Structure formats: structure tokens, C-alpha cells
Amino acid sequence: MTGLSDSFHRPIDYLRISVTDRCNLRCFYCMPEKGVPLLPRENVLSYEEIARVAAAAVGLGISKLRLTGGEPLVRAGLVDLVSMLAAIPGLDDLSLTTNGLLLAGLASDLKKAGLRRVNVSLDTFNPERFRRITGGDGPEAVLKGIEAAGEVGLDPVKVNTVVMPGVNDDELLAFGQRSVKGWHVRFIEIMPFGQALGLPALPAPRIASRLEEAFGPLSPALSRGCGPARYFRLPGSRGTIGFISPVSQHFCFACNRLRLTAEGRLRPCLLNDTEVNLRSPLSAGASAEELKGLIRQVVASKPLKHRLEENRPLDLKRMSRLGG
């Protein structure tokens, strides 16, 4: 049992760390095509500051860290940060979420530095559609990154697919087939912001029905990780199918996470504006105990649930800094 729990008695043992607000893609459901105003580099936490926060969090009972962005692999020297975090006593899991474009060239070094596993975002196998969704070229580089991650032992490699009706839902069976061959695919329900605002979500039960019609019944499965996905396996499959449904079947009742933004703000919820500024105390030389006190303050402010069902607009400038 973790040493941290919120006012609703949920154990808090997972910290997501956004290392940059920069990204080499412009996925329309995440960021406008022209991008958003970027943080001045001096406002982004240094690796040393990130490591100080992480060490204080692990000292309180946080046992799982995930690096996110923006796109974390565009930040220079990320392997050095992985080494720093992997050396923190008491840390059980260190993972990373990436769009995969740069992963093939970095997978081996990341593994040697202490990274345990990766999640790779891939919404389509079609190059033209990939360009429409992300604004970039692919998905060949992403597929090479997935292959490289598996070869060096970043296991399991999970593939995150945001399902968008009328955009890529005709590829559900193609992703399902990859699961049969060994991929760990996670279908993510789209959240209502950006150009996706107003785009209907495809609920997990309907995705499951399509897969079962093609492959046969899904059976419950286990998968390593600390996120909200519910996992299943298709008949004869070597991989798994995961469903993440933040709107239709929200998982707030089991939320175990905090988020550190690229500019050093610690948040108890992705979809809540409550946050505590850690960058100023870090710059002033705050002690580990002082950082722990601020972390406890954030945990105590964690809300019972998000408010997506109220259709509240989300700040795109901030979303690119939060890491999803």
C-alpha cells in the first residue's frame, strides 16, 4: 500500500511527468495545426529539478513514473533524465509515452539507461490518413520505433489508438489483427476538445462488438501497467486489447495519479485547474521535506471526478503541456 492517499481514500502511487510542451506532430485532437505559444525554455523544469520532485514523490510512496510531453523524445538529453530517475531508490516502474517518430534511434539507449517500457501513439496505418490526423509523415517511422522497442526489451510495448468515428474507426479490425499477432493495442475514447470538440466518441462496448464479430469473443486479460485500461484477449491472440473510456465509462473512482507539467506545476487531475507551482520553490532551493509538503497539499486537493460530461472547454495551450 502506498504511503499517499487522497481524501476519498484512493491510493496515489503514480506520477506523470511532462518534460516538454514541444512536439514534432500536430495531431488535430491535441494541438492546432499552427501549434500553440511555446513556453520560454527558461520556464521549463531542468532535469535536475524534475529529479528532485521525483525523488520527493517516491519518498512519499509514489512508485511509478511516466515521462510524457508534448513529445518527450524531442527534448535533448532525455536519456540522461531516464538515468537519473532510474537511480531513485524505491522506484518500481519507469515508462514513457511517445509518438514513436524518434524511438527507433533511441530505444536501445533508453533501455540501457533504465527505462522499463513504452506506450506508442498510432492512430492509423494509412500514410495519407496519418498526415491528415497528425500533420506529419508516417507511419513507417512509428512502426520501426515499435519494432525497435520490442527488440531491446522495452516490454510490453503498448500501442495507443484514439478511435474517431468517420476518421479511423474503419481500421479497428486491422489493429485487432495486430493484437492477434502479438501487439498490445489500447483503444482510447476521444475526449471533447480541440478540433475533436463535437466529434462523437465511439464507446468501448461498440468497439468490442465490432472486434468480436470479426474475431470471436473477448476474454479478460492481465497486462503490466498502472493506468486505467481494461484488458482483454481475442481468441488465439498473443497480444491484448485495452479500452480506455474517460467519458462514457470514467475511471475516476480508481484514479491513482498526479501530473507534473513542463513548467513545474503539480496537478491532481488532468481535467481540473487546481495546481501548485513547484518551479518557484525549486528555484529557491526548497528542501526535500518542503517538496513533500507541497505534494501532500496537491494530493489532498484531488477531486472526486472530472467534469467532462459538462462539456466544459479545455485549454489547448495547457493540454500540450500536461501529457494526457
C-alpha positions in Angstrom: 0.0 0.0 0.0 1.3 3.4 -0.9 2.0 6.0 1.8 -0.1 8.5 -0.1 -3.9 8.6 -0.3 -6.4 11.3 -1.1 -9.5 12.5 0.8 -11.5 9.8 -0.9 -9.2 7.1 0.3 -7.7 6.4 -3.2 -4.1 5.3 -3.0 -1.8 7.7 -5.0 1.3 5.9 -6.4 1.7 7.2 -10.0 3.3 10.5 -11.2 3.2 11.5 -14.9 5.9 14.0 -15.8 5.7 16.2 -18.9 9.3 17.1 -19.9 8.4 19.5 -22.7 5.5 21.2 -24.4 7.1 20.8 -27.8 6.0 18.2 -30.3 7.1 17.2 -33.8 3.5 16.4 -34.8 0.2 18.4 -34.8 -2.5 15.8 -34.1 -5.7 17.7 -34.6 -7.4 16.4 -31.4 -4.4 17.6 -29.3 -3.0 20.7 -30.9 -4.0 23.2 -33.6 -2.2 22.8 -36.9 -0.2 26.0 -36.4 0.7 25.0 -32.9 0.4 27.0 -29.7 2.6 29.5 -28.0 5.5 27.6 -26.5 7.0 28.0 -23.1 10.2 30.0 -22.9 13.0 27.4 -22.3 13.9 29.1 -19.1 10.4 28.3 -17.8 10.7 24.6 -18.4 12.0 22.5 -15.5 15.5 21.3 -15.7 16.3 17.6 -15.5 17.8 18.2 -12.1 14.6 19.9 -10.9 12.5 17.1 -12.3 14.6 14.5 -10.5 14.3 16.4 -7.2 10.5 16.4 -7.5 10.5 12.7 -8.5 12.7 11.7 -5.6 10.5 13.6 -3.1 7.4 11.9 -4.6 9.0 8.4 -4.4 9.9 9.2 -0.8 6.2 9.6 -0.1 5.2 6.4 -1.7 5.0 7.2 -5.4 6.4 4.0 -7.1 5.6 4.6 -10.8 6.8 7.4 -13.1 5.9 8.0 -16.7 7.6 10.6 -19.0 5.3 12.5 -21.4 5.2 15.7 -23.3 4.4 17.2 -25.8 6.7 14.7 -27.3 9.3 13.7 -24.8 11.9 12.4 -27.3 12.3 15.9 -28.9 14.0 17.1 -25.7 17.7 16.8 -25.9 19.4 14.5 -23.5 16.3 12.7 -22.4 18.4 9.5 -21.8 20.2 11.4 -19.1 17.0 12.1 -17.3 16.0 8.5 -17.6 19.3 7.5 -15.9 18.7 10.0 -13.1 15.2 8.8 -12.4 16.0 5.1 -12.7 18.6 5.5 -9.9 16.0 6.7 -7.3 15.7 4.1 -4.5 12.2 2.7 -4.2 11.0 3.3 -7.8 9.3 0.3 -9.2 8.4 1.4 -12.7 9.7 4.0 -15.2 7.9 4.3 -18.5 7.4 6.7 -21.4 4.7 7.7 -23.8 5.8 8.8 -27.3 4.5 9.3 -30.8 7.3 6.9 -31.9 8.9 9.0 -34.7 12.3 9.2 -32.9 12.0 5.9 -31.0 13.9 3.6 -33.3 17.1 5.6 -32.8 16.8 6.0 -29.1 15.2 2.7 -27.9 18.5 0.9 -27.1 19.9 3.9 -25.1 16.7 4.4 -23.2 16.6 0.7 -22.2 20.2 0.8 -21.1 19.5 4.0 -19.1 16.8 2.2 -17.1 13.5 2.7 -19.0 11.2 -0.3 -18.5 8.6 0.1 -21.2 6.9 2.4 -23.7 3.5 3.4 -25.0 3.5 4.4 -28.6 0.7 6.5 -30.2 -0.5 5.3 -33.6 -4.0 6.1 -35.0 -3.7 4.7 -38.5 -1.7 2.5 -40.8 -2.6 4.7 -43.8 0.1 7.2 -44.8 -2.3 9.8 -46.2 -4.6 9.5 -43.2 -1.6 9.7 -40.9 -0.7 13.0 -42.5 -4.3 14.3 -42.1 -4.5 13.3 -38.5 -1.0 14.3 -37.3 0.3 16.8 -39.9 3.4 14.6 -40.3 4.8 11.8 -42.4 4.4 8.2 -41.4 3.5 5.7 -40.1 6.7 3.9 -41.3 8.9 5.6 -38.7 6.4 4.8 -35.9 6.3 1.1 -36.9 10.1 1.0 -36.9 10.1 2.5 -33.4 7.6 -0.1 -32.2 9.7 -2.9 -33.6 13.0 -1.4 -32.1 11.4 -1.0 -28.7 10.3 -4.7 -28.7 13.7 -5.9 -29.9 15.6 -4.1 -27.0 13.2 -5.4 -24.3 11.0 -2.3 -23.6 8.3 -4.7 -22.7 5.4 -4.6 -23.1 5.2 -2.1 -25.9 1.6 -0.7 -25.9 0.1 0.9 -28.9 -2.4 3.7 -28.1 -5.0 4.3 -30.7 -7.5 7.2 -30.4 -10.7 6.0 -32.1 -12.5 8.7 -34.1 -15.8 7.8 -35.9 -15.6 8.6 -39.5 -11.9 9.2 -39.3 -10.2 5.9 -38.4 -12.8 3.6 -37.0 -12.7 1.5 -40.2 -9.2 0.4 -39.1 -10.4 -1.3 -35.9 -10.0 -4.8 -37.3 -6.5 -4.0 -38.7 -5.4 -3.1 -35.2 -7.3 -6.1 -33.8 -5.3 -8.3 -36.2 -2.0 -6.9 -34.9 -3.2 -7.9 -31.4 -3.6 -11.4 -32.6 0.0 -11.4 -33.8 1.3 -10.0 -30.5 0.7 -6.3 -30.2 -0.8 -4.8 -27.1 -3.4 -2.4 -28.5 -5.3 0.1 -26.4 -8.3 1.8 -28.0 -8.8 5.3 -26.4 -12.2 7.1 -26.4 -11.7 10.6 -27.8 -12.0 13.5 -25.4 -14.1 16.6 -26.4 -11.5 19.3 -27.1 -9.7 21.0 -30.0 -11.0 20.1 -33.4 -12.5 17.0 -31.9 -15.0 19.1 -30.0 -18.4 17.8 -31.1 -17.0 14.7 -32.7 -18.9 11.8 -31.4 -17.0 9.2 -29.4 -17.2 5.5 -30.2 -17.8 3.8 -26.8 -15.8 0.8 -25.8 -18.7 -1.6 -25.9 -19.3 -0.8 -29.6 -15.6 -1.2 -30.4 -15.7 -4.6 -28.5 -18.7 -5.7 -30.5 -17.0 -5.0 -33.8 -14.0 -6.9 -32.8 -16.0 -9.9 -31.5 -18.0 -10.0 -34.7 -14.7 -10.4 -36.7 -12.6 -12.5 -34.3 -14.8 -14.1 -31.7 -15.4 -13.4 -28.0 -13.1 -11.3 -25.9 -11.9 -12.7 -22.7 -10.4 -10.8 -19.7 -6.7 -10.5 -19.6 -3.9 -9.1 -17.4 -1.3 -6.5 -18.5 1.5 -4.8 -16.7 0.9 -1.1 -16.1 -0.7 1.4 -13.8 -3.2 3.1 -16.0 -7.0 2.9 -16.4 -7.3 0.5 -19.3 -9.4 -2.7 -19.0 -7.7 -5.5 -20.9 -9.0 -8.4 -22.9 -7.7 -11.0 -25.3 -9.1 -12.2 -28.7 -9.3 -15.9 -29.4 -5.8 -17.3 -30.2 -4.2 -13.9 -29.6 -0.6 -13.4 -28.4 -1.4 -9.8 -27.5 -4.1 -7.9 -25.7 -6.8 -5.4 -26.4 -7.2 -2.5 -23.9 -10.1 0.0 -23.6 -9.7 3.5 -22.1 -13.1 5.3 -21.9 -12.6 8.6 -20.0 -16.1 9.9 -20.9 -18.6 7.0 -21.3 -17.1 4.8 -18.5 -15.0 7.2 -16.5 -12.4 5.6 -14.1 -12.1 8.5 -11.6 -13.1 6.2 -8.8 -9.8 4.4 -9.2 -7.5 7.3 -10.2 -4.1 6.9 -8.7 -2.1 9.7 -10.4 -0.7 13.1 -10.2 0.7 15.2 -13.1 3.8 17.4 -13.2 3.6 19.9 -16.1 6.5 21.0 -18.2 6.7 24.4 -16.4 6.6 22.7 -12.9 3.0 22.8 -11.8 1.8 19.8 -10.0 -1.8 18.9 -10.7 -4.1 16.3 -9.0 -6.3 15.9 -12.1 -5.8 16.2 -15.9 -9.2 17.9 -16.3 -9.2 20.2 -13.3 -7.5 23.6 -13.0 -6.2 23.0 -9.4 -2.4 23.1 -9.3 0.6 24.0 -7.2 3.6 25.8 -8.5 6.8 23.8 -7.7 9.1 25.7 -10.0 9.5 28.7 -7.7 10.2 26.6 -4.6 12.7 24.5 -6.6 14.5 27.7 -7.9 14.6 28.9 -4.3 16.3 25.7 -3.2 13.4 24.0 -1.4 14.3 21.0 0.6 13.0 17.5 0.0 10.7 17.9 3.0 9.3 21.1 1.7 8.6 19.5 -1.7 6.9 16.6 0.1 4.7 19.1 1.9 3.6 20.6 -1.4 3.0 17.2 -2.9 0.8 16.3 0.1 -1.1 19.5 -0.5 -1.9 18.6 -4.1 -3.0 15.1 -3.1 -5.4 16.5 -0.5 -7.0 18.7 -3.3 -7.6 15.8 -5.7 -11.3 16.0 -6.8 -13.7 13.1 -6.8 -14.1 13.1 -10.6 -13.6 15.0 -13.8 -16.4 17.2 -15.3 -16.1 16.2 -19.0 -19.8 15.4 -19.1 -20.5 19.1 -18.6 -18.8 19.8 -22.0 -16.5 22.4 -20.4 -14.0 23.7 -23.0 -10.4 22.7 -22.3 -7.4 25.0 -22.7 -5.4 23.7 -25.7 -2.3 25.7 -24.8 -2.2 23.9 -21.4 -3.2 20.4 -22.7 0.0 20.2 -24.8 2.0 20.7 -21.6 0.1 18.1 -19.5 1.0 14.9 -21.2 -2.5 13.5 -21.4 
